[in-house]
Amino acid sequence: MSEDSRKLSSLERVELAARHLGLDISIKRMEQSTRTAEEAAKAVGCAVGQIVKSLVFVNADTHELTLLLVSGSHNADTAYIATTYGVRLKRADIDRVRDETGFAIGGVAPIGHLVDLPVFMDESLLSYDQVWCAAGRPDSIFACDPILLAEKIAAKAIRIKAG
């Protein structure tokens, strides 16, 4: 991301990233919080499974931040991911997440990060025609086609255990 992009607000960075990726999105600022999957689903009137949780971890082997896009109806089981996919993830420091992505926890978008991140996407999200993602703030979201999103951000689809 360019130095000029770093000066943009979170919402502006998400909009700019969407344009660059060819994603046609419309960011909605909600009166209520969309910080949790349940809050976001209630705010937009969709199933909790259609909410994309953007979870940032540290890859224990490379030490780089790694983004997991997880269905709102699932939890990221890092032990399962390590065993199944060989990716060992550990909790990321919130200051590092903000410094490197440009987003605060609760508003991390799947696009518009200050640095490039490897991305893994919960394959269950691909079964929906439309999913809802954080747009850089805990009160802002956008809808998109999950298959197109995965393609545009080179997300690797993986199975995330429900629970």
Secondary structure, DSSP 8 states (H G I E B T S, - for coil): --HHHHTS-HHHHHHHHHHHHT-----EE-SS--SSHHHHHHHHT--GGGEEEEEEEEETTT--EEEEEEETTB---HHHHHHHH---EEE--HHHHHHHHS--TT---SS--SS---EEEEGGGGGSS-EEEE-SSTTEEEEE-HHHHHHHTT-EEE---B-
